[in-house]
Amino acid sequence: MSDEYPSETETETMGGFKLDGFIPLVILCVSFIVLLGWQVSVASSQRTMLENAITRQEPSVTQSQQIQASVTKLVTDLLQAAQTDDTAKKIVDKYKIQQNAPAASPAP
């Protein structure tokens, strides 16, 4: 035998244990599995919180759409009244109210 590498019996007598790569590999794999499990649990809780937030905001969105529709109707009526009524025309001129052209539909 050569003197460069100690034999198996010499290794056991040096430190009382055999150097093996299996234990560090197992520790690395277990820590990786724990990390992945933690990430999955965090992602799941974030998804649940997002779904709850969307559910809570639905009534507000519906209410804002109703308010927007009523304001649009009010402004449209005011612009129509401004064509014949001087008071309505003063309000339109004072606040520079204009009716925008309808949005063009996207090209196919």
C-alpha positions as CSV (number, residue, x, y, z in Angstrom):
1,M,0.0,0.0,0.0
2,S,1.1,3.5,-0.6
3,D,1.7,6.0,2.2
4,E,-0.4,8.8,0.5
5,Y,-3.8,7.4,1.3
6,P,-4.5,5.8,4.7
7,S,-6.2,2.5,4.7
8,E,-9.8,2.0,6.0
9,T,-8.5,0.8,9.4
10,E,-6.2,3.7,9.7
11,T,-9.1,6.2,9.0
12,E,-11.2,4.7,11.7
13,T,-8.4,5.0,14.2
14,M,-7.6,8.6,13.3
15,G,-10.9,10.2,14.2
16,G,-13.1,7.3,15.2
17,F,-15.4,7.8,12.1
18,K,-15.4,7.2,8.4
19,L,-15.7,10.2,6.1
20,D,-18.7,9.6,3.9
21,G,-20.6,11.8,1.4
22,F,-24.0,10.3,2.1
23,I,-24.9,12.3,5.2
24,P,-24.2,15.7,3.8
25,L,-26.1,14.8,0.7
26,V,-29.1,13.7,2.8
27,I,-29.0,16.9,4.8
28,L,-28.9,18.9,1.6
29,C,-31.9,17.0,0.1
30,V,-33.9,17.3,3.3
31,S,-33.2,21.1,3.5
32,F,-34.2,21.5,-0.2
33,I,-37.5,19.6,0.4
34,V,-38.2,21.8,3.5
35,L,-37.5,24.9,1.5
36,L,-39.8,23.9,-1.4
37,G,-42.6,23.0,1.1
38,W,-42.2,26.4,2.8
39,Q,-42.4,28.2,-0.6
40,V,-45.6,26.2,-1.6
41,S,-47.2,27.1,1.7
42,V,-46.4,30.8,1.4
43,A,-47.7,30.8,-2.2
44,S,-50.9,29.1,-1.2
45,S,-51.5,31.6,1.6
46,Q,-50.8,34.5,-0.7
47,R,-53.3,33.1,-3.3
48,T,-56.0,32.7,-0.6
49,M,-55.4,36.3,0.6
50,L,-55.6,37.6,-3.0
51,E,-58.8,35.7,-3.6
52,N,-60.3,37.2,-0.4
53,A,-59.3,40.7,-1.4
54,I,-60.9,40.3,-4.8
55,T,-64.1,39.0,-3.2
56,R,-64.2,42.0,-0.8
57,Q,-63.6,44.5,-3.5
58,E,-66.4,43.3,-5.9
59,P,-69.2,45.3,-4.2
60,S,-67.0,48.5,-4.4
61,V,-66.3,47.9,-8.1
62,T,-70.0,47.3,-8.9
63,Q,-70.9,50.5,-6.9
64,S,-68.2,52.6,-8.7
65,Q,-69.5,51.3,-12.1
66,Q,-73.0,52.4,-11.2
67,I,-71.8,55.8,-10.1
68,Q,-69.8,56.2,-13.2
69,A,-72.8,55.3,-15.4
70,S,-75.0,57.8,-13.5
71,V,-72.4,60.6,-13.8
72,T,-72.0,59.9,-17.5
73,K,-75.8,60.2,-17.9
74,L,-75.9,63.4,-15.9
75,V,-73.1,65.0,-18.0
76,T,-74.7,63.9,-21.2
77,D,-78.0,65.4,-20.1
78,L,-76.2,68.6,-19.1
79,L,-74.5,68.9,-22.5
80,Q,-77.9,68.4,-24.3
81,A,-79.5,71.0,-22.0
82,A,-76.6,73.4,-22.8
83,Q,-77.7,73.6,-26.4
84,T,-81.0,75.3,-25.4
85,D,-80.4,76.6,-21.8
86,D,-78.1,79.5,-21.0
87,T,-77.5,78.4,-17.4
88,A,-76.5,75.0,-18.5
89,K,-74.2,76.5,-21.1
90,K,-72.5,78.7,-18.4
91,I,-71.9,75.6,-16.4
92,V,-70.4,73.7,-19.4
93,D,-68.2,76.7,-20.3
94,K,-67.1,77.3,-16.7
95,Y,-66.0,73.7,-16.1
96,K,-65.0,73.1,-19.7
97,I,-67.1,70.0,-20.0
98,Q,-66.8,68.2,-23.3
99,Q,-68.1,64.9,-24.6
100,N,-65.3,62.7,-26.0
101,A,-65.8,60.7,-29.2
102,P,-66.5,57.0,-28.5
103,A,-63.4,54.9,-28.3
104,A,-62.5,53.1,-31.6
105,S,-62.8,49.4,-31.5
106,P,-59.4,47.6,-32.0
107,A,-58.6,46.3,-35.4
108,P,-58.8,42.5,-35.8
